[in-house]
């Protein structure tokens, strides 16, 4: 699936952003060291069937590949980034998501969290990615797993993902607690504040 067509289109570049072909590395704290032998991924909260998957179980799930634009709050944008991983719909079937689950809290290494409405997980192009541009994610970009949420500033796409908690109520993530905007729409320049 290709979310956006290739080529430069000014309407694709949100206000206040500049286009880059590189993928800058930005994060708070150090890069976690991960052992796949002990790594697992958990879906919990407002579900009928809590699920914990090891690396093999996770990568044995059906995969999708998406190509889309990514936008960082630090003002860079990169067009046509390709990600491969597992669509939320696959996990949603496994966990029997409850009707009151309106928000998703992504839990990552080192206590990092990111929050989005469950509807964002269902957007075309949203996935839990373990490859980028045809290669395994690098450690700096979130290996072994990162969330990819289209149409939001990229801090919503949590690196080093370890779980998704479904919740009836929204809870600000790591960056939102430091003043970043809860909605994170790059075309509305929702960088800071609510």
C-alpha positions in Angstrom: 0.0 0.0 0.0 1.3 3.4 -0.9 -0.2 6.2 1.2 1.3 9.1 -0.9 2.6 9.4 -4.4 6.3 10.1 -4.9 7.6 13.5 -6.0 7.7 17.0 -4.5 4.3 18.5 -4.0 4.2 21.8 -2.0 0.9 20.9 -0.4 2.5 17.9 1.2 4.9 20.0 3.1 3.3 21.4 6.3 3.8 25.1 7.2 7.0 25.8 9.0 8.7 22.6 7.8 11.7 22.0 5.5 12.2 19.0 3.3 15.1 16.6 3.9 16.1 13.3 2.3 17.9 12.3 5.5 16.3 10.8 8.5 17.6 12.9 11.5 18.0 11.1 14.8 16.3 12.7 17.7 15.3 11.3 21.1 15.5 12.0 24.8 17.9 9.9 26.8 20.1 7.1 25.6 19.4 4.4 23.0 18.1 1.3 24.8 20.0 -2.0 24.5 17.5 -4.7 23.5 17.8 -8.5 23.6 15.3 -10.2 21.3 15.5 -13.4 23.4 13.8 -11.5 26.3 11.8 -8.9 24.3 8.1 -9.0 24.3 5.1 -6.8 23.2 1.9 -6.5 25.2 -1.6 -5.2 24.5 -3.5 -4.5 27.7 -6.2 -2.3 29.2 -9.7 -2.2 27.8 -9.5 -5.6 26.0 -11.3 -8.9 26.4 -8.1 -10.8 25.8 -4.8 -9.4 27.0 -2.0 -10.5 24.7 1.8 -10.8 25.1 3.9 -11.8 22.1 7.6 -12.6 21.9 9.7 -11.5 18.9 9.0 -14.6 16.8 5.3 -14.5 17.5 5.1 -10.8 16.7 7.1 -11.1 13.4 5.0 -14.2 12.4 1.9 -12.0 12.2 0.7 -10.8 8.8 2.7 -7.8 7.6 1.9 -4.7 5.6 4.2 -2.1 3.9 3.3 1.5 3.7 5.0 4.6 2.1 4.2 7.9 3.6 5.5 11.3 4.7 6.9 11.9 8.2 7.1 15.2 9.9 9.1 16.1 13.0 8.2 18.8 15.5 11.8 20.1 15.1 10.7 21.3 11.6 12.0 18.6 9.2 9.8 16.5 6.9 10.8 13.5 4.9 8.7 12.4 2.0 8.1 8.7 1.0 9.4 6.9 4.0 8.6 3.2 3.7 7.7 1.1 6.7 7.0 -2.6 7.1 5.3 -4.1 10.1 2.0 -5.2 11.6 -1.3 -3.3 11.1 -3.3 -2.5 14.2 -6.3 -4.3 12.8 -4.4 -7.6 13.1 -3.8 -7.0 16.8 -7.3 -5.6 17.4 -8.7 -9.0 16.3 -6.4 -10.9 18.7 -7.3 -8.7 21.8 -11.0 -8.2 21.4 -10.9 -4.5 22.0 -13.7 -3.3 24.2 -16.1 -0.6 22.9 -15.1 1.9 25.6 -11.4 1.8 24.4 -11.1 5.3 22.9 -7.4 6.0 23.5 -4.2 4.2 23.0 -1.2 4.7 25.3 2.0 3.5 23.6 4.5 2.2 26.2 8.2 2.2 25.2 11.5 1.5 26.8 12.8 3.7 29.6 9.3 4.7 30.7 8.5 6.7 27.5 4.8 7.0 26.5 2.9 8.4 23.7 -0.9 8.9 23.4 -3.3 8.9 20.5 -6.9 8.2 19.9 -7.6 4.6 18.9 -8.9 6.1 15.6 -5.3 7.1 14.8 -4.3 3.4 15.0 -7.0 2.6 12.5 -5.8 5.3 10.0 -4.5 4.1 6.7 -0.7 3.8 7.0 -0.6 3.3 10.8 1.4 0.3 11.9 3.8 -1.2 14.3 7.0 -1.2 12.2 10.2 -3.2 12.4 11.6 -2.2 9.0 12.2 1.2 7.4 13.2 1.7 3.8 13.7 -2.1 3.2 16.0 -2.6 6.2 15.5 -3.5 9.9 15.0 -0.3 11.9 18.3 1.0 13.3 18.6 1.2 17.1 18.6 5.0 16.9 15.2 4.9 15.0 13.5 2.6 17.4 14.7 -1.0 16.7 13.2 -3.5 17.2 9.7 -1.9 17.0 8.2 1.5 16.7 4.7 2.8 16.3 4.0 4.7 13.0 1.1 7.1 13.2 0.5 9.0 9.9 -0.6 12.6 9.8 0.9 13.5 13.2 4.2 14.9 14.3 6.6 12.0 14.6 6.9 12.1 18.4 3.5 10.3 18.4 5.3 7.4 16.6 7.0 6.0 19.8 10.3 4.3 19.3 11.4 1.1 21.2 7.8 0.1 21.6 6.9 -2.5 24.2 3.2 -2.3 24.5 -0.1 -0.6 23.7 -2.6 0.1 26.5 -6.1 0.7 25.5 -8.0 3.2 27.7 -11.4 4.8 28.1 -9.7 8.1 29.0 -6.8 10.0 27.4 -3.5 10.3 29.3 -0.8 12.7 28.1 2.4 11.0 27.0 5.9 11.9 27.8 6.2 14.9 25.4 2.7 16.2 26.1 3.6 16.4 29.8 6.4 18.7 28.7 4.1 21.0 26.9 3.8 19.5 23.4 0.3 19.7 21.8 -1.9 16.7 22.4 -3.2 16.5 18.8 0.1 17.0 17.0 -1.3 17.9 13.6 1.6 19.3 11.5 -0.6 21.0 9.0 -2.1 23.0 11.9 1.3 23.6 13.4 0.2 22.0 16.7 3.6 21.8 18.2 3.0 23.1 21.7 0.1 23.7 24.0 -3.4 22.2 24.0 
